[in-house]
Amino acid sequence: MNKTFGYLLLLGLGLFASCEDRTDVRSETFCAQAKFVRRYHCTSSESVQVVELMSPNPLATQFTVNDTSAVRYYAAMLDLPDSVLVADKTFHMQFHRDKAREKKANVLYCTQEYALVNILVCESILQSCP
């Protein structure tokens, strides 16, 4: 009886852990206004750009500006269209975080950046956010 209970408990934990891993791969979709900053100086199999999100977002990496205590939100983006790759250009975009896609992009350590930022995937560019 104890042996059967142990097997069932182990099976239940295994199923729970495997389902948890699958649901955490892709985040929900967000929409935000962003500003193009520059190309991300990393070795990667795909083109990656740095954007500043103009409002707080849980997927962005938060930085405090030392001299003003202001907070800024940055992200490295995959799939940004060429039309927005202009210094200081602002635009609205829908995006999400996809850990499998991040791994596929094979972004290695970025030696020319001050700090690492989250890598997000651009879904589309919009006139404004809904």
N, C-alpha and C positions, 0 to 999 in steps of 0.2 A: 504494500500500500504506500509506504513512504517513498519507495523507489519510483512508483508511478507518479506520485505527486511532484517529486523532484524533476522528472522528465517534462511534465506538463508546465511547471514553472519555468524551466529553462527554455522550452519551446515558446511560451508566451513572451518572455523577455526578448528572445531572438526576433520574433515577429515585430514587436513594438520598436525595437532598435532599428530594424531594417526599414520600416515605414517612416520612422522619424527622419532617417537620412534622406529618403526620397523627397519628402515634403520641404526640406530645408534648402534644396538646390536652387530654386528660383523664387525671388521675392514677388510681392505684388507690384503692380505697375503704378508709378507716380508720375505726376506732371509738375513741371517747375520752370520758371524763367532762369536762364543760364547765360553766362558770358564766356566766350572762348578766350582762353588764356594763352596756351601754347601746345606744341607737341610734347608728349610725355617722353622724357629722355631715358628710355629703357630699351633693352633688347627684348624684342617681341616678335612673334610670328604674324602679328596683325598691327595695323596702324592704331595708335592710342593717343588721345588728346586730353589735355587738362581743361576742365571748365570750372568756373565758380558758380555755384548755385546762389541765387539772389535771396533765398529764404531758407530757414532751417529745414533740414530733411534728415530722416533717420538713416538713410543710406550713404549720405555724404560724410566725408572726414572733416571734423571740426578743428579749426585753428584759431587761436587767440592772437591778435596783432599786438605785439609787446608794447608799443608806444601809446596805444589808445585803449587797450582792453576790449576793442571791438572783436566780434567773433565772425569768422568767414567760413564758408562751407565749400569744400573742393571735392572733385571726383575725377577719375580718369575714365574716359569714355571710349567704348568700342562702337563702331558703325555710325559715327557722325558723318553726315554728308559733306562733300567739299564746299557746298554753298555757305556753310557757317564757319569755315576755317579761316576766318579773318580776324586779326587782332582786335580785341575788345568788342566784337560783334555780340549783341544780345539777341536771344531767341527763346522760344518756348519749346520744350521737348517732353515726350513721354519716354520713360526709361524704367529699367528694373535691374536687379542684381541677379546674375546667373553664375553660380559657382562652377558649374560644369563648363560653361563658355569661358570663364576666366581661366580655368585650368588649360583649356584648349588653346587659348591665345598665347600660352607659355610666356607670360611676362616674367622676366627674371629681375633680380635685384636692380634697383635704379640708383646708380651711384651719383647722378647729377641732380637729384631732387633733395630737398631739405628733409622730407619725410614721405613715407609711402601713403597713398590714398586708396580708397576703395575703387575697384574697377567695376563700372556699370555698363549696361548695354542700352544704346539709344534705339527706341522703337520707331519714333517718328518726330518730325519737326512740325510744329503747329503755329497758327496765327496767335492763339492765346490758349490758356488752360481752361478746361470746362469748370 
